[in-house]
Amino acid sequence: SEMCIRDRSTWGKYPFVSLTAVTFASLYGYRKYQLTRPNSLTLQLENREEKIQQKQPLFQLKTREQHLQEVEANPNYDALIIGGGATGAGVALEGASRGFRCCVIEANDFSSGASSKSTKLIHGGIRYLQQVFEFSLQGDRYEKFNLVLEALRERSYMVENAGYMTSVLPTIIPVSNFIMAGYYYIGVLVYHGIYWFASDPLSSIKFQLPKIIGTEELQSHFPKLSKEFKYGVIYPDGMMNDSRMNLDILLTATIDKYREGLVGANILNCLLYTSPSPRDRQKSRMPSSA
């Protein structure tokens, strides 16, 4: 299985008090409540299951020519989004979901820039969790914690709903002695406890508990790793196809009534947007003569 190695410096230099037992105990009641709630997606999926059984396409996607025709026929939009990368795709989906008429214009191809050159990781922000326990932290610890909570929840959603382009990725933190292995293990165990709290108990994707491995197993995963590292701490994170995820989000935004209230957006690639000149903007503000 694929592995990736995590730089130890991301966890920080300052020790923190272990909250593992308190975390698991305080979240147990909430977890039991989650297990008793009904699955809200059941009714939405019934119609799609029928179409799958009948081998019918779930949705009819528009061609580029159809998008261009709609733009030319009605160029008035609530939101004009310049750029079809990760940010533009997310804004388009959020706007369309709220009933706004959106148009995305990309000068090159969708996700052709930085959005296709990421680390491909779906992580919960373990470095932000480390900052929560730093004595020297300047800022809001509660805000950092909520960031980790939200990121871990979204990680579960992405791996659960897009299994055809995501996967669980074991990550290793190499350490030189058993004391440091225990230190990092406590940290990733708290990290896993937050995931356990944030995730849907009905999800089919389960991230495994962290574990400590010895020299032999560590060297089997990374034969060229320095011999000074005697132990490793393994914890699971996620991995994705970033450009495919980008395109899926854009295409979802174009599907009219994909969910209640969603207004299908128009997306156009290989189309350069040029802002109007000051004279043209001034003319557009002038009232038309009778």
Solvent accessible surface area in square Angstrom, and as a share of the most:
residue,aa,sasa,rsa
1,S,133,0.86
2,E,117,0.53
3,M,46,0.20
4,C,33,0.20
5,I,79,0.40
6,R,46,0.17
7,D,91,0.47
8,R,82,0.30
9,S,80,0.52
10,T,40,0.23
11,W,5,0.02
12,G,15,0.14
13,K,186,0.79
14,Y,92,0.35
15,P,88,0.56
16,F,30,0.12
17,V,114,0.66
18,S,53,0.34
19,L,71,0.36
20,T,23,0.13
21,A,82,0.63
22,V,102,0.59
23,T,23,0.14
24,F,62,0.26
25,A,74,0.57
26,S,77,0.50
27,L,28,0.14
28,Y,127,0.48
29,G,47,0.45
30,Y,95,0.36
31,R,23,0.08
32,K,101,0.43
33,Y,141,0.53
34,Q,11,0.05
35,L,87,0.43
36,T,111,0.64
37,R,99,0.36
38,P,118,0.74
39,N,77,0.39
40,S,94,0.60
41,L,87,0.43
42,T,65,0.38
43,L,141,0.70
44,Q,113,0.50
45,L,78,0.39
46,E,94,0.42
47,N,87,0.45
48,R,62,0.23
49,E,88,0.39
50,E,97,0.43
51,K,61,0.26
52,I,95,0.48
53,Q,143,0.64
54,Q,112,0.50
55,K,186,0.79
56,Q,87,0.39
57,P,87,0.55
58,L,62,0.31
59,F,68,0.28
60,Q,146,0.65
61,L,89,0.44
62,K,63,0.27
63,T,73,0.42
64,R,94,0.34
65,E,109,0.49
66,Q,85,0.38
67,H,6,0.03
68,L,60,0.30
69,Q,116,0.52
70,E,62,0.28
71,V,28,0.16
72,E,125,0.56
73,A,88,0.69
74,N,67,0.34
75,P,89,0.56
76,N,115,0.59
77,Y,47,0.18
78,D,96,0.50
79,A,34,0.26
80,L,85,0.42
81,I,19,0.10
82,I,101,0.51
83,G,24,0.23
84,G,0,0.00
85,G,19,0.18
86,A,61,0.47
87,T,110,0.64
88,G,8,0.07
89,A,0,0.00
90,G,27,0.26
91,V,72,0.41
92,A,0,0.00
93,L,45,0.22
94,E,89,0.40
95,G,12,0.12
96,A,0,0.00
97,S,26,0.17
98,R,159,0.58
99,G,35,0.33
100,F,103,0.43
101,R,56,0.21
102,C,1,0.00
103,C,2,0.01
104,V,0,0.00
105,I,19,0.10
106,E,22,0.10
107,A,49,0.38
108,N,95,0.48
109,D,73,0.38
110,F,29,0.12
111,S,7,0.04
112,S,52,0.33
113,G,40,0.39
114,A,88,0.68
115,S,27,0.17
116,S,30,0.19
117,K,142,0.60
118,S,53,0.34
119,T,104,0.61
120,K,61,0.26
121,L,43,0.22
122,I,12,0.06
123,H,73,0.32
124,G,0,0.00
125,G,3,0.03
126,I,4,0.02
127,R,121,0.44
128,Y,51,0.19
129,L,2,0.01
130,Q,12,0.05
131,Q,46,0.20
132,V,21,0.12
133,F,37,0.15
134,E,31,0.14
135,F,155,0.65
136,S,61,0.39
137,L,31,0.15
138,Q,166,0.74
139,G,60,0.58
140,D,75,0.39
141,R,92,0.34
142,Y,152,0.58
143,E,114,0.51
144,K,50,0.21
145,F,69,0.29
146,N,54,0.28
147,L,80,0.40
148,V,0,0.00
149,L,24,0.12
150,E,97,0.43
151,A,27,0.21
152,L,0,0.00
153,R,73,0.27
154,E,80,0.36
155,R,3,0.01
156,S,8,0.05
157,Y,93,0.35
158,M,49,0.22
159,V,5,0.03
160,E,64,0.29
161,N,108,0.55
162,A,8,0.07
163,G,51,0.49
164,Y,126,0.48
165,M,18,0.08
166,T,12,0.07
167,S,54,0.35
168,V,60,0.34
169,L,8,0.04
170,P,31,0.19
171,T,2,0.01
172,I,0,0.00
173,I,3,0.02
174,P,7,0.04
175,V,0,0.00
176,S,41,0.26
177,N,63,0.32
178,F,122,0.51
179,I,144,0.73
180,M,63,0.28
181,A,0,0.00
182,G,24,0.23
183,Y,43,0.16
184,Y,10,0.04
185,Y,61,0.23
186,I,62,0.32
187,G,0,0.00
188,V,0,0.00
189,L,28,0.14
190,V,6,0.03
191,Y,5,0.02
192,H,15,0.07
193,G,0,0.00
194,I,3,0.02
195,Y,10,0.04
196,W,63,0.22
197,F,43,0.18
198,A,8,0.06
199,S,7,0.04
200,D,43,0.22
201,P,14,0.09
202,L,87,0.43
203,S,16,0.11
204,S,92,0.59
205,I,52,0.26
206,K,113,0.48
207,F,9,0.04
208,Q,147,0.65
209,L,114,0.57
210,P,5,0.03
211,K,105,0.45
212,I,57,0.29
213,I,7,0.04
214,G,33,0.31
215,T,58,0.34
216,E,153,0.69
217,E,69,0.31
218,L,0,0.00
219,Q,28,0.12
220,S,78,0.51
221,H,62,0.28
222,F,44,0.18
223,P,98,0.62
224,K,203,0.86
225,L,29,0.14
226,S,53,0.34
227,K,142,0.60
228,E,104,0.47
229,F,26,0.11
230,K,90,0.38
231,Y,69,0.26
232,G,0,0.00
233,V,0,0.00
234,I,13,0.07
235,Y,1,0.00
236,P,14,0.09
237,D,2,0.01
238,G,0,0.00
239,M,58,0.26
240,M,43,0.19
241,N,67,0.34
242,D,9,0.05
243,S,42,0.27
244,R,112,0.41
245,M,24,0.11
246,N,6,0.03
247,L,75,0.37
248,D,39,0.20
249,I,48,0.24
250,L,0,0.00
251,L,52,0.26
252,T,32,0.19
253,A,0,0.00
254,T,3,0.02
255,I,22,0.11
256,D,82,0.43
257,K,161,0.68
258,Y,66,0.25
259,R,151,0.55
260,E,170,0.76
261,G,48,0.46
262,L,3,0.02
263,V,55,0.32
264,G,12,0.11
265,A,0,0.00
266,N,3,0.02
267,I,11,0.05
268,L,1,0.01
269,N,30,0.16
270,C,87,0.52
271,L,62,0.31
272,L,131,0.65
273,Y,89,0.34
274,T,103,0.60
275,S,78,0.50
276,P,63,0.40
277,S,50,0.33
278,P,98,0.62
279,R,175,0.64
280,D,75,0.39
281,R,94,0.34
282,Q,113,0.50
283,K,123,0.52
284,S,93,0.60
285,R,179,0.65
286,M,121,0.54
287,P,125,0.78
288,S,111,0.72
289,S,108,0.70
290,A,156,1.21
